[in-house]
Amino acid sequence: MHPRSRARSATAGASRARRRFRTVFAGTAVAALVLTTAACGSDDDPTKSADQQKLGKGETLTITTFGEFGYDALIEEWNAANPDKQVKQTKVSLWDDWKNELNTNLQANSGLPDVVAIEGDFIPALVAAPERWVDLSSEEVKGRWLDFKEKAATTPDGALVGYATDAGPEAICYRADLFEKAGLPTDREEVAALMGTWDDYFALGEKFVAKVPGSAWYDASGSIAQAMLNQVEFPFEKADNTVDVDNPELKAVYETVAGHTEKLSTKAAQWSDDWSAGFKKDGFATIPCPGWMRSNIRDNTGDPAPKGVKWDIADVFPGGGGNWGGSYLAVPKTSKHQEEAKEFAAWITAPEQQLKIFSLTGNFPSQTEALEDPELLKATDKYFNGAPAGEIFSNRAAAIEVQPYHGPLYSDILSKFQDAINRVDQGTDPDASWKKFTDEVAALQ
């Protein structure tokens, strides 16, 4: 999910939940908490597996998710078929909130559910400290996921610490009615042909804002920065986890986004109330759009859409392909029901269930078998002018050539990077904001 981002909910409030993981983090490194090898407030060895027990009468397997994973109906289905293995879900609206609670429970070595939902950018921290988590690998699930999703959750010695719930191949969602107002093409194929590169995308934006005063070209500087980062192989850390934020590709992303802030951006922080309000008042014309973003667009714009508002999806992503988001399910060693938890996690992330979730929420499957399903490939989205969503996001998945390296500090540094972008939006000199960013990153190490 997601990204699936911090947002994906059936309500506007929860819709902001999924992807806010991108914007708010504690000052201390996430990895420092997860890598703790001695429990605080507990005499137990945090790497030791809990004594295993059978589920007793009235006991349930527990799972905590954040945002909207689309699991409600599926858990009802599981419970109906497994009377002796009932599952109870706890939902936390924001990843940030769940991440903080998760870290607290990890430190205390208690209070964790049997199954833990993990945002994708946090999974490197688990890979770096796998002794706290159950190895989920087995012949039954080997090769089930897209390579980059499975690799991200696999330790050097082959342990699998998480089952991928979804992926986030990106397209561009756009307001066809605002394109028409600007005198631009509205047909999705014609639109796609106009933004094959980032230079094309920004140039088209210059034409748009000149014709439609009062509307920005894109939803947030932060979302464009994230989209561009998703095409950088080593954005913050090298392959050996050495932090390197002075690399030219990262600086180019920063300077490009900062340079277009004044003319093309709403200057709203993504996932903020101002960002959400922009959907309702013709605030912007385009938005980087992984599959899960569609539910955010619907929730914030209104469903049905206000009269005259017409969203569509272009089968294109500037610069090629990119993946934004995708979460995991993990089983902590504190669980007393690890086999049952593993069985449930494997079932709810299986291709059949991922296809059901795609049809319900738009979360794009991470399972290779699901991607070949004829029903997925012919799926359309009525809200987005009948766009062939299944075909478009399948094409976007095939276009992904680079998967950014996520080291243990990725999510913390990303937060600081987004802060730097947001400061520029609010009027801070770009050079000064960059220096603050590099100083904050140095303090993380």
C-alpha positions as CSV (number, residue, x, y, z in Angstrom):
1,M,0.0,0.0,0.0
2,H,0.8,3.4,0.6
3,P,3.0,6.0,-0.7
4,R,0.9,2.3,-0.8
5,S,1.6,5.0,0.5
6,R,0.6,7.0,3.5
7,A,-2.8,7.3,2.2
8,R,-5.5,5.0,0.9
9,S,-8.6,5.1,2.8
10,A,-12.3,5.0,2.3
11,T,-12.6,8.3,4.0
12,A,-10.9,11.6,3.4
13,G,-9.2,11.6,6.8
14,A,-7.8,8.1,6.4
15,S,-6.9,8.8,2.8
16,R,-4.2,11.1,4.0
17,A,-2.9,8.4,6.3
18,R,-1.1,6.1,4.1
19,R,1.5,8.2,2.5
20,R,2.3,10.7,5.2
21,F,5.1,8.4,6.2
22,R,7.0,10.5,3.7
23,T,6.9,13.7,5.7
24,V,7.2,13.3,9.4
25,F,9.8,11.4,11.3
26,A,11.5,11.6,14.7
27,G,14.9,13.2,14.8
28,T,16.7,10.1,15.8
29,A,17.4,7.5,13.2
30,V,14.7,4.8,12.7
31,A,17.4,2.2,12.3
32,A,18.8,3.1,15.7
33,L,15.5,1.9,17.3
34,V,15.1,-1.2,15.2
35,L,18.7,-2.2,15.5
36,T,18.5,-2.3,19.3
37,T,19.6,-5.7,20.5
38,A,18.8,-5.3,24.1
39,A,15.3,-4.7,25.2
40,C,14.5,-1.6,27.3
41,G,12.2,-2.3,30.2
42,S,12.4,-6.0,29.7
43,D,14.8,-8.7,30.8
44,D,13.9,-10.9,27.8
45,D,16.3,-11.4,25.0
46,P,14.6,-9.6,22.0
47,T,16.2,-12.0,19.6
48,K,14.7,-15.0,21.3
49,S,11.5,-16.5,19.9
50,A,8.5,-16.5,22.2
51,D,7.3,-19.9,23.4
52,Q,4.8,-21.1,20.9
53,Q,1.2,-21.8,21.9
54,K,-2.0,-23.0,20.2
55,L,-4.8,-20.4,20.0
56,G,-7.1,-20.9,22.9
57,K,-10.8,-20.5,23.0
58,G,-11.6,-16.8,22.5
59,E,-8.1,-16.0,21.4
60,T,-7.3,-14.3,18.1
61,L,-4.4,-13.7,15.8
62,T,-3.8,-9.9,15.8
63,I,-2.6,-7.7,12.9
64,T,-2.0,-4.0,12.9
65,T,-2.2,-2.0,9.7
66,F,-2.1,1.7,8.8
67,G,-4.1,3.7,6.4
68,E,-6.2,1.4,4.2
69,F,-5.0,-2.0,3.2
70,G,-8.4,-3.1,2.0
71,Y,-8.3,-6.1,4.4
72,D,-11.8,-5.8,6.1
73,A,-13.7,-8.1,3.8
74,L,-10.8,-10.5,3.3
75,I,-10.4,-11.0,7.1
76,E,-14.1,-11.7,7.3
77,E,-13.6,-14.3,4.5
78,W,-10.6,-15.8,6.4
79,N,-12.5,-15.9,9.7
80,A,-15.5,-17.7,8.1
81,A,-13.2,-20.4,6.7
82,N,-10.9,-20.7,9.8
83,P,-13.0,-20.8,12.9
84,D,-10.0,-21.9,15.0
85,K,-7.7,-19.2,13.6
86,Q,-9.7,-16.0,14.0
87,V,-8.0,-12.7,13.0
88,K,-8.6,-9.3,14.6
89,Q,-7.3,-6.2,12.8
90,T,-6.3,-2.9,14.4
91,K,-6.1,0.1,12.1
92,V,-3.9,3.1,12.7
93,S,-4.7,6.0,10.5
94,L,-1.1,7.2,10.0
95,W,2.1,5.3,9.3
96,D,4.0,7.8,11.4
97,D,1.8,7.0,14.4
98,W,2.1,3.3,13.9
99,K,5.9,3.6,13.3
100,N,6.3,5.4,16.6
101,E,4.3,2.8,18.4
102,L,6.1,0.0,16.7
103,N,9.5,1.4,17.7
104,T,8.3,1.8,21.3
105,N,7.1,-1.8,21.4
106,L,10.3,-3.0,19.9
107,Q,12.3,-1.2,22.5
108,A,10.1,-2.7,25.3
109,N,10.1,-6.1,23.5
110,S,6.4,-6.4,24.2
111,G,3.0,-5.3,22.9
112,L,3.5,-6.3,19.3
113,P,0.7,-8.0,17.3
114,D,1.2,-11.3,15.6
115,V,1.4,-9.7,12.2
116,V,2.9,-6.2,11.7
117,A,2.3,-4.0,8.6
118,I,5.5,-2.3,7.6
119,E,5.8,0.6,5.2
120,G,8.2,-0.2,2.3
121,D,10.8,2.4,3.1
122,F,11.1,0.9,6.6
123,I,11.8,-2.6,5.5
124,P,15.6,-2.0,5.1
125,A,15.7,-1.5,8.9
126,L,14.2,-5.0,9.4
127,V,16.6,-6.5,6.9
128,A,19.5,-4.9,8.9
129,A,18.2,-6.4,12.1
130,P,16.5,-9.7,11.1
131,E,17.0,-11.3,14.5
132,R,13.9,-9.6,15.8
133,W,11.7,-11.1,13.0
134,V,10.5,-14.5,11.9
135,D,12.0,-15.9,8.6
136,L,9.0,-16.1,6.3
137,S,10.8,-17.9,3.5
138,S,9.5,-21.2,2.1
139,E,9.3,-23.1,-1.1
140,E,5.6,-22.3,-1.3
141,V,6.2,-18.6,-1.6
142,K,9.6,-18.5,-3.4
143,G,9.5,-16.3,-6.5
144,R,5.9,-15.2,-5.8
145,W,6.7,-11.5,-5.9
146,L,8.3,-9.0,-8.3
147,D,12.0,-9.4,-8.0
148,F,12.7,-6.0,-6.6
149,K,9.9,-6.4,-3.9
150,E,11.2,-9.8,-2.7
151,K,14.9,-8.7,-2.8
152,A,14.1,-5.6,-0.7
153,A,12.9,-7.9,2.1
154,T,15.6,-10.6,1.9
155,T,18.7,-10.6,4.1
156,P,22.1,-11.5,2.7
157,D,21.8,-15.0,4.1
158,G,18.4,-15.6,2.4
159,A,15.9,-14.9,5.2
160,L,12.7,-13.3,4.1
161,V,11.5,-10.8,6.8
162,G,8.3,-9.5,5.0
163,Y,5.6,-10.5,2.5
164,A,5.0,-7.7,0.0
165,T,1.4,-6.5,0.0
166,D,1.5,-4.4,-3.2
167,A,3.7,-2.3,-5.5
168,G,3.4,1.3,-6.8
169,P,4.2,1.7,-10.5
170,E,3.6,5.3,-11.4
171,A,1.6,7.0,-14.1
172,I,0.4,10.6,-14.4
173,C,-3.2,11.4,-13.3
174,Y,-4.5,14.7,-14.8
175,R,-7.5,16.9,-14.9
176,A,-8.7,16.7,-18.4
177,D,-11.1,19.6,-17.9
178,L,-8.3,21.9,-16.8
179,F,-6.2,20.7,-19.8
180,E,-9.1,21.7,-22.1
181,K,-9.3,25.1,-20.4
182,A,-5.6,25.6,-21.1
183,G,-6.1,24.6,-24.8
184,L,-4.0,21.4,-24.3
185,P,-4.9,18.0,-25.6
186,T,-7.1,15.9,-23.3
187,D,-6.9,12.5,-25.0
188,R,-4.8,10.3,-22.7
189,E,-2.6,9.0,-25.5
190,E,-1.9,12.6,-26.8
191,V,-1.2,13.7,-23.2
192,A,1.3,10.8,-22.7
193,A,3.1,11.8,-25.8
194,L,3.7,15.3,-24.4
195,M,5.5,14.3,-21.2
196,G,8.0,11.6,-22.0
197,T,10.8,13.4,-20.2
198,W,11.0,15.6,-17.1
199,D,12.0,18.5,-19.3
200,D,8.9,17.9,-21.4
201,Y,6.7,17.7,-18.3
202,F,8.0,21.0,-16.9
203,A,7.8,22.7,-20.2
204,L,4.1,21.6,-20.6
205,G,3.5,23.0,-17.1
206,E,4.8,26.4,-18.2
207,K,2.3,26.5,-21.0
208,F,-0.5,25.4,-18.6
209,V,0.0,28.0,-15.9
210,A,0.3,30.7,-18.5
211,K,-3.2,29.8,-19.7
212,V,-4.9,29.0,-16.4
213,P,-4.0,31.6,-13.7
214,G,-4.8,30.4,-10.2
215,S,-4.1,26.7,-10.9
216,A,-0.8,25.1,-10.3
217,W,0.7,22.4,-12.6
218,Y,1.3,19.8,-10.0
219,D,0.0,19.0,-6.5
220,A,3.1,19.5,-4.4
221,S,6.9,20.0,-4.8
222,G,7.3,17.1,-2.5
223,S,5.5,14.7,-4.7
224,I,7.6,15.7,-7.7
225,A,10.7,15.3,-5.7
226,Q,9.6,11.8,-4.6
227,A,8.7,10.9,-8.2
228,M,12.2,11.9,-9.4
229,L,14.0,10.2,-6.5
230,N,12.3,7.0,-7.5
231,Q,14.4,7.0,-10.6
232,V,17.8,7.5,-8.8
233,E,19.6,4.3,-8.0
234,F,21.5,5.6,-5.0
235,P,19.7,8.6,-3.7
236,F,21.0,8.8,-0.2
237,E,23.2,5.8,0.6
238,K,25.7,3.8,-1.3
239,A,25.5,0.0,-1.7
240,D,27.6,-0.4,1.4
241,N,25.2,1.9,3.4
242,T,27.6,4.7,3.5
243,V,25.6,8.0,3.5
244,D,26.2,10.2,0.5
245,V,23.9,13.1,0.1
246,D,26.4,15.2,-1.9
247,N,25.9,13.0,-5.0
248,P,25.1,14.9,-8.2
249,E,21.9,13.0,-9.0
250,L,20.3,14.0,-5.7
251,K,21.5,17.6,-6.0
252,A,20.0,17.7,-9.5
253,V,16.6,16.5,-8.2
254,Y,16.7,19.2,-5.5
255,E,17.7,22.0,-7.8
256,T,15.2,21.1,-10.4
257,V,12.3,20.9,-8.0
258,A,13.4,24.1,-6.2
259,G,13.8,25.9,-9.5
260,H,10.2,25.2,-10.5
261,T,8.5,25.9,-7.2
262,E,7.5,29.5,-7.8
263,K,5.7,28.9,-11.1
264,L,4.5,25.3,-11.1
265,S,3.8,24.1,-7.6
266,T,0.9,24.6,-5.2
267,K,3.5,25.1,-2.5
268,A,1.4,22.9,-0.2
269,A,3.1,20.1,1.7
270,Q,1.8,16.8,0.4
271,W,-0.8,15.1,2.7
272,S,-1.5,18.4,4.5
273,D,-4.9,19.9,4.7
274,D,-4.0,22.6,2.1
275,W,-2.9,19.8,-0.2
276,S,-6.2,18.0,0.3
277,A,-8.2,21.2,-0.3
278,G,-6.4,21.7,-3.6
279,F,-8.4,18.8,-5.1
280,K,-11.6,20.6,-4.5
281,K,-10.8,24.0,-5.9
282,D,-9.0,23.4,-9.2
283,G,-5.8,23.7,-7.4
284,F,-3.6,21.8,-9.8
285,A,-3.7,19.9,-13.1
286,T,-1.4,16.8,-12.6
287,I,-0.2,14.5,-10.0
288,P,2.4,11.6,-10.0
289,C,0.0,8.6,-9.7
290,P,0.8,5.1,-8.5
291,G,-2.2,2.9,-8.4
292,W,-3.0,3.6,-4.8
293,M,-3.1,7.4,-5.4
294,R,-6.4,7.0,-7.2
295,S,-8.3,6.5,-3.9
296,N,-6.7,9.7,-2.5
297,I,-7.9,11.6,-5.6
298,R,-11.4,10.2,-5.3
299,D,-11.6,10.9,-1.6
300,N,-10.3,14.4,-1.8
301,T,-12.0,15.5,-5.0
302,G,-15.4,13.9,-4.1
303,D,-17.1,10.8,-5.4
304,P,-19.0,11.4,-7.6
305,A,-16.7,14.2,-8.9
306,P,-18.1,17.8,-8.8
307,K,-19.8,18.9,-12.0
308,G,-17.3,19.5,-14.8
309,V,-14.4,17.9,-13.0
310,K,-12.9,15.1,-15.1
311,W,-9.8,13.1,-14.0
312,D,-8.0,10.8,-16.4
313,I,-4.8,8.7,-16.4
314,A,-2.0,9.0,-18.9
315,D,0.1,5.8,-19.6
316,V,3.4,7.6,-19.1
317,F,5.8,8.6,-16.4
318,P,8.4,11.3,-17.2
319,G,11.9,9.8,-17.6
320,G,10.6,6.2,-18.0
321,G,9.3,4.3,-15.0
322,G,9.2,4.6,-11.3
323,N,7.8,2.7,-8.3
324,W,6.4,4.6,-5.3
325,G,5.2,2.6,-2.4
326,G,4.3,-0.9,-1.5
327,S,4.1,-2.3,2.0
328,Y,4.9,-5.6,3.7
329,L,3.6,-7.9,6.4
330,A,6.1,-9.2,9.0
331,V,5.9,-11.5,12.0
332,P,7.8,-10.5,15.1
333,K,9.5,-13.2,17.2
334,T,7.4,-12.0,20.2
335,S,4.4,-13.6,18.6
336,K,3.2,-16.8,20.4
337,H,1.5,-18.0,17.2
338,Q,4.1,-17.7,14.5
339,E,3.0,-20.5,12.3
340,E,-0.6,-19.4,12.2
341,A,0.5,-15.8,11.6
342,K,2.8,-16.9,8.8
343,E,-0.1,-18.9,7.2
344,F,-2.4,-15.9,7.4
345,A,0.1,-13.5,6.1
346,A,0.9,-15.8,3.1
347,W,-2.9,-16.1,2.4
348,I,-3.8,-12.5,2.5
349,T,-0.8,-11.5,0.3
350,A,-1.5,-14.3,-2.3
351,P,-2.3,-13.4,-5.9
352,E,-6.1,-14.0,-5.5
353,Q,-6.4,-11.6,-2.6
354,Q,-4.2,-9.0,-4.2
355,L,-6.5,-9.0,-7.2
356,K,-9.5,-8.5,-5.0
357,I,-7.8,-5.5,-3.3
358,F,-6.8,-4.0,-6.6
359,S,-10.5,-4.0,-7.7
360,L,-11.5,-2.5,-4.4
361,T,-8.8,0.1,-3.6
362,G,-6.6,0.3,-6.6
363,N,-3.5,-1.0,-4.8
364,F,-1.5,-2.6,-7.5
365,P,-0.4,-6.3,-7.0
366,S,3.2,-7.2,-6.3
367,Q,2.6,-10.8,-7.2
368,T,3.9,-11.9,-10.6
369,E,1.0,-14.3,-11.1
370,A,-1.6,-11.6,-10.4
371,L,0.1,-9.3,-13.0
372,E,-0.7,-11.8,-15.7
373,D,-4.4,-12.2,-14.7
374,P,-6.7,-11.3,-17.7
375,E,-9.2,-9.6,-15.3
376,L,-6.5,-7.2,-14.1
377,L,-5.3,-6.4,-17.6
378,K,-8.8,-5.4,-18.7
379,A,-9.8,-3.5,-15.6
380,T,-11.0,0.0,-16.1
381,D,-11.7,2.9,-13.7
382,K,-15.0,4.7,-14.3
383,Y,-14.0,7.6,-12.0
384,F,-11.0,8.3,-14.3
385,N,-13.0,8.6,-17.5
386,G,-13.0,4.9,-18.0
387,A,-9.2,4.7,-18.2
388,P,-7.8,1.2,-18.7
389,A,-6.2,1.2,-15.3
390,G,-5.1,-2.5,-15.3
391,E,-3.3,-2.1,-18.6
392,I,-1.8,1.3,-17.8
393,F,-0.3,0.2,-14.4
394,S,0.9,-3.1,-15.9
395,N,2.7,-1.1,-18.6
396,R,4.1,1.2,-15.9
397,A,5.3,-1.7,-13.9
398,A,7.1,-3.1,-17.0
399,A,8.8,0.3,-17.5
400,I,10.6,0.3,-14.2
401,E,14.3,0.0,-14.8
402,V,15.7,1.5,-11.6
403,Q,14.8,0.6,-8.0
404,P,16.4,3.1,-5.6
405,Y,18.7,1.6,-3.0
406,H,17.1,1.9,0.5
407,G,19.6,1.6,3.2
408,P,18.8,1.6,6.9
409,L,18.6,5.4,7.1
410,Y,16.6,5.9,3.9
411,S,13.3,6.9,5.5
412,D,15.0,9.3,7.9
413,I,17.0,11.0,5.2
414,L,14.0,11.1,2.9
415,S,12.1,12.9,5.7
416,K,14.8,15.5,6.0
417,F,14.9,15.9,2.2
418,Q,11.2,16.5,2.0
419,D,11.6,19.1,4.8
420,A,14.2,20.9,2.7
421,I,11.8,21.0,-0.3
422,N,9.0,22.3,1.9
423,R,11.2,25.0,3.3
424,V,11.9,26.3,-0.2
425,D,8.1,26.3,-0.9
426,Q,7.7,28.5,2.1
427,G,10.3,31.0,1.0
428,T,13.6,29.8,2.4
429,D,16.6,30.3,0.1
430,P,17.4,27.0,-1.6
431,D,21.1,27.0,-0.7
432,A,20.3,27.7,2.9
433,S,17.7,24.9,3.0
434,W,20.1,22.5,1.4
435,K,22.8,23.3,4.0
436,K,20.3,22.6,6.8
437,F,19.4,19.3,5.1
438,T,23.0,18.2,5.0
439,D,23.6,19.3,8.6
440,E,20.6,17.3,9.7
441,V,21.7,14.2,7.8
442,A,25.1,14.4,9.5
443,A,23.4,14.5,12.9
444,L,21.6,11.2,12.0
445,Q,24.8,9.3,11.7
